[in-house]
Amino acid sequence: MLSNNFNVYLQSLFSYIVDNYKQIILLLLVFIIVFIVEYITNINAIIYGVTQVPGVSSASSPPEHKKSHINRKKRRTKK
């Protein structure tokens, strides 16, 4: 009796896989694509983490703005 239930289960599982093989392949492709993108991102972080990309200022360096000194006349208040 146990083997009969197991055979029915295997047949239903097999028929489900055959009926939905496209969706199963797409699900596996999603995981593969995420893995590849994560791998490329890690390589990019290693390469550009050490050297700075030319023409792009880093967020850690403060901007080099010169403050303009504006002479303002001081107002005298009446007491």
Buried (B, 14 or more C-beta within 10 A) or exposed (E): EEEEEEEEEEEEEEEEEEEEEEEEEEEEEEEEEEEEEEEEEEEEEEEEEEEEEEEEEEEEEEEEEEEEEEEEEEEEEEE
